[in-house]
Amino acid sequence: MKQWYEALFENYGRKYDNESFTQGTIGECDFLEKEFNSNKSLKILDVGCGTGRHAIELTKRGYNVIGVDLSESQLERAREKAKAENLEIDFQCQDARNLPFDNEFDVAIMICEGGFSLMETDEMNFEILKSVTKSLKPGAKLIFTLPNALFPVFNSINEFYVSTEEDGTSVCRSKGFDFMTLRDYNTVEFEDDAGIKKTLECNERYYMPSEITWLLKSLGYQTIDIFGARLGEFSREHNLTTKDFEMLVIAEK
């Protein structure tokens, strides 16, 4: 049986690109470029690249990016978009828990969850971190976003979901946040690219800053910085607060 994150991304590439949470690409890539020191010789891995929005924008700016995703449907859309821009990008169908790379990349990015935190067990989420870390060269950088477990302690997840809704986009509703496992159980209603309405039962793991710091330290990262992730406005100036739904993590080996 397919997991919800596999079912969600079947035939959902075009509609996915219209979702509110995918609209910050330019600002996010501006931030990434600063983190890369505008070094065009870097080899970059985009994990959970989806429809390729960051990979395509960075390639347009002269970077060498490989995009990987579990969803062939999302990758088809990414290839279609890259072709329309006359860009050649290596988009590969890979499971982030078991990537085929070893010591190959200078930077890995996992933006907008990028697979991490969607897995059904904590162990599987950790496998993603391990696999991505193995793909990186010594001294490389990992930049990713993930749900902030401080947020549901002080705020309503449903109020946040409602605030991000727009006509014609998906509707997400929390059925309850489990404070023992730090998982939000929710339903997602959306219409796929064929116009078929679907409802999926989902759950996603939120992380405390101290947890993610410990996980990354255990994998050998030397410096770990955590900030509040604001759509399209990533910055080292945004200190993480309880009002940030997502956090931005920058770790260096």
N, C-alpha and C positions, 0 to 999 in steps of 0.2 A: 504494500500500500504506500502511495506517495505521501510524503510529509507535506504540511501546509505550504511551506515555502517553495516546494517544487510545483504544487498545484497552482499557487498564486501567479507564478511567472510564466505559465503556459499561455501563449497567444495574448500577451498583455504589453507588448513593447511600445506600441503607439500611444495607448491610453496612459501607460506608465510615464511617458515623457511629458504628459500634461499635468501630472500630480504636483501639488504645491511644494512638496519637499524636494522636487527635482529642479527647482527654478534658480538655485543659487550657484550654478556652475562657474560662471565667470569670476565672481568674487572669491570663490573657494580656490580656483586655479591661480588667481592673483596671489593669494596667501601661500599656496604650494610653491609657486615660483620663488618667493622670498626664502622659503625653507630650503629650496634647492640652490640658493645663491645664484640663480639664473644660469647654472652650469648645464649646458646642453649636451655634455658628454655623459651625463648620468644615465644609467639603465634603470628604468622604472617599471615596477610591477603593480598593476591595478587589480586588486583582488575583489571579486564580487562586482565586476565592472558594469554589470547590467547592460543597458543600451549604449554604453560607451561614452557617456557624456564627458567625464573627466579625461579619459584616454584621448578622445577626439580633440578636445580643446587644447590639451597639452601638446599633442602632436602638431596641431596648427601653429603652436608657438615654438616648434623646433625641437621638441623632446622625443626621446626614443622610449616608447611605452609598449608593453605587452599587457593585454587585458585578458583576465580569466573569469569565467562564471560557470555556474552549474546548469544554467538554463540555456539550452540551444536556441529557444525562441527569442530570448533577450539578445543573444549574440547575433542572430540573424538580423535583427533591427540595428544593432551596432555596426555590422558590416555594411548594411544598406546605407546608413547615414555617412559612414566613412567614404564609401564609394561616391556618394553624391558630392562630397567635398574634395574628391580626387586625392584621398589620403590612403596610404597603404599601412594598415595596422594589423599586427598579429593578434587576432582574437581567438582564444582557445577555450574549448569546453573542458573544464577541470573542476575537480572537487577540492576546495580549499583545505580540507582536512588531510589531503594526500597529494600535494603538489610535486611535480616531477623535477623541480629545480633544486640546485645545491650551490650555495655560495656565488650566485650569479648576478644579483641586483644590488644597486647602490641605495635604492629607496623602494619601499612598498607603501601603497596607500590602500585604505579600506574606508571609503567615505559613504555616509548614509547607510550605516551598519555593514554593508559589504559582506554579508554572510555571517560575520561574527555577531554573536548574541541571538541569532535566529535558531541555532541548533537545539535539539530536544533535551540534551543533557549538558551539564557543566563540563564534563570530560570531552565531549565533542567540540565545544567552543574552545577549550584549551588546545585540542588537536589543531585547530585552525591557527592559533597563535604559534604553536610549535612548528607547523609546516611552513608558515610564512617566514618565521625566523630562520629556519634552515635554508630558505631561498636567498637570504641576504648575505652579502659580504661582511667581513669584520669592519666595524666602524660605520655600518650602514644605518639608515634611519627608517623607522616605521611610524606612519602618521595615520590615525584612524579615529572614527567617531563611534560612539555607542551610547545606549540609554543610561542616564544618570539615576542611580537608585535613591539619591537624596530627594529627587523631584517628587515621587509619589508619597514620601513621608510627610510632605508639607503642602502638597497641591493635588487637585483632582485631575487624574489622567483624562477623564472624559471631557472636562472643560477644555483641556488642551486640544484634544482631537477635534472638538466642535470649532475651536478658534481657527483651525487650519483648513476647514472644509471649504470647498468651492463647488459651484454647480458643475455636474458632470464628472466629478472625481469620486474616488472611493470614500466609503463611510466606515469609520472604525469606532467600535464601542467596547470599552473595558467591561468585563464581567466580574472583575475582582483582581486585586493585587495581593499576591501571597507574600507576606513579610518574612516567612520562614525560608522561602526559596528565592525571593526577589524576582519572581516571575509575574508578568501581567498576562492574564487570560482574557482574550478578546475575540470579537467577531469582526470580520471585514466583509463588507458588501461592495461589489464593484462590477463593472461591465467590461468584458474582454474586447479584444479588437474585432471580434465577429458580432458584437452586440449582444452576447449572451450574458445574462445577469447571473452572478455567482455569489454564494455566501460561504466563507471559510471560518472554521474554528482555529484560532492561532494562539500561540503564546511566545513571549519574548523575555529573555533574561536581562534584567537591569543589573548594573554593577556599581558597587561603592568605590570611590577613588582609591581607598586603601587596598581593596581587593585587587584591582587591576594593576596597581603598583607592585604588589607582592608577586602576582603572576608573571609580570614582565621581569622583575628582578630574578625570579627563579629561572628565567630563560637567558639570563646573562646580560640584560640591558644595563648600561652604566648610568645613563641619565634618563629620567622619566618626568615629563612635564605634563600637567593636566589643566585644561582651561574649559570655560564654557563654550559650547559650540552654537553659534548663531548662524542661521541659514544665510549663505552667501556672504557672511561677514566674519570668517575665521580670523582670530587675532590672538597674539600672546598677551594682549592688554586685557582680555576678558577673563577675569578671575572666575573660577567655577563657583556658582552659588546654588542654593536650593531651588531657584527659579529657572535654572537651565534644564530643559528636558533631555538634552544630550551633552556629553562631554567630548572634548577634543583631546586626544592623547598624542604626544610626540615623544618617541623613545629612540635612544641611540645606543647601538651595540658597543 
